[in-house]
Amino acid sequence: MKCSRCRFAPGPNSEGYYEDDCPYFDEYGTTWKDGEDGCTLSFHQLKKWDNEYADYLGNMGLEMGMKMDFDSRGISMEQTIDHCKHMLGMDNRRTYKRHGKEFYKAYRNYWDGEEPGLEWMSSDVIGLAKNLRGESESPYYKLTKAGIQWLERQIHVTIRLEGVTT
């Protein structure tokens, strides 16, 4: 893709000056036959890498904010992670390895009872868990898909949910 047509090429910043070189140009850069600079990457590759980086920054911000919120509320993040693992049955069954990665096949996804970390995670803003009972009943929590992805990042295990509702 030629730099003059690339949506991801550095453009003018807030002061009107152009940014430094493209971060991919050193490794993938080339000069085309017509004399224009460009790279050997396609638009879809650049877009994929840009989305992955945005997801990385979003996850990093979520985890840093969660740690600060847990500390300010006096909730133990390690205990909440242990309770989330218990929700999925990870204290009763072992993980397995395939191709150097660790996996776990969950057979349940619920927690019945009071847990301040899960209560905070089930708020509308965070959305990592759901409280499925009303105000007058005992809380009944389930991890959402985003909550399971958060737990995967915390414990470095890929969780499979075949046959388990989220």
N, C-alpha and C positions, 0 to 999 in steps of 0.2 A: 504494500500500500504506500502510495506517495504521501509524503508529509504535508504537501499543500492541500490534500483532500482528507487527511486523517482528522477525525473528530477528537482523537485522544492526544494530538500533538499539542505541545505547550503553546499557549496563546498569551496575549497581553494580560498582565496582572492588574490589580486595582490602580496602580500608578501609571499605567500605560506602557510599561516596559515589558518586553518579552521575557518569559521564563528561560531558564537554562535548557540545555538539550533534553530531548526525549529520553526517559530512563531506559528504553529498550534499544536505542540506536547503537550503543556501543557493541551489543551482542548480536543484534539482528539487522543492523543498518547496512544500507547499500546505496550505490549511486546507479540510477537506471540509465539506459542508453540515451535518453533525451537530456541527460545532465541533471535531472531532479533528484533530490535526496528522498529516501524512503526506507522501508524495512521489508523484510521477507514475511512478516506476519500478516494474516488476514484480519479483516475487520472483526470477524466472529471470535478469533483468538484474543484480540485486544479487549473486546467486550467481556468475554468470559473472565479474563484476568482482572479486569476492572471490577466486575461484580464480586469475584472472590475476595478481593482486597476490601471492598465495601462491607462484605459480610464479616470479614475478620475484624475490622474496626468496630462494627456494631456489636459483635460478640464480646470484644475486649471491653467496650464501654459498659455493656450490661453486667459483666462479671465484676468489674471494678465498682460499679454503683451498688450491686447487690452486696458485696463485701462491706462497703461503707454503711449501707442501710442495716445490715445484720448487726454490725458492731454498735451502731448508734441505738438500736432497739434492744441490745443485750441478748440477741439470739445467737446460738452457736451454729455456724455454717456447717461444721463437721458433723454435728448431730443431725442437722436437717438432711445432709447428704446420706447419712446412714439410714435415716427414716425413709428417704426416697428409694434407696436400695432395697429396703425391707418391703416397700410398696410393690416392687416388681418381683419379690421373692429371691433376691440375690443372696440372702443369708441362709437359704435352704439348699440351693443348687450352686454348682460350680460353673465358672466360665470355661470356654474352650478356645483353642487357638487354631487358626487356619491361615496359612501363608504368612506367618509372623504377626498376624493381628489377633487381638482378643475379642471374642464375641460372647454374648449371653442371650439366651432365648427366654424371654419373660413368659410366665404363665398366669400372671395376675397384674392388676394395676389399680390398687385401691388402698386407702388408709381410713380406718374408722376411728375417730376420736380426736381430741384436742391436740394440736401441734402448732405452736406459734409461727414457725418457719413456713409451714404449708399454708397457714392462714394468710401470711404476707404474700406468698407466691401466688395465691389464688385471687389477689386483687385484680380489678379490671385493667389497671394500667400495666401490670406485670404479665399476667396471663400464662404463667408456667404451670399452674394447677387449676383444677375446678373444684369448687365446693358444691356437691350435688344435692345437699339437703337444705332445708329452709332455716330460718332464724331460730325457731323454737326446738328443732331437733338437734341431735348430736351431729357434728360435722362428718362428712364422708367425702374424702378427697380422691381425685384422680389426676395423674400427670397428663398434661396436654402433649402434643407432638413437640412443641417448643421446649417444654419442660424435660422431655426425654432427651432431646438434643443437648440441653444444658447439662444434664446428668452425664451424658456420654463424654462431654468435654471435661467434666470434673474428674471422672474416674478412668478415662482413657480406655473405655470398653464400648464396642458397637453393640447396641441393644436391638434385638429383633423382636417384633410384636406380632408374630403370626398367631391369629386367633384371639388376640387380646384387644378389647375396645379401648380407645382413648377419648 
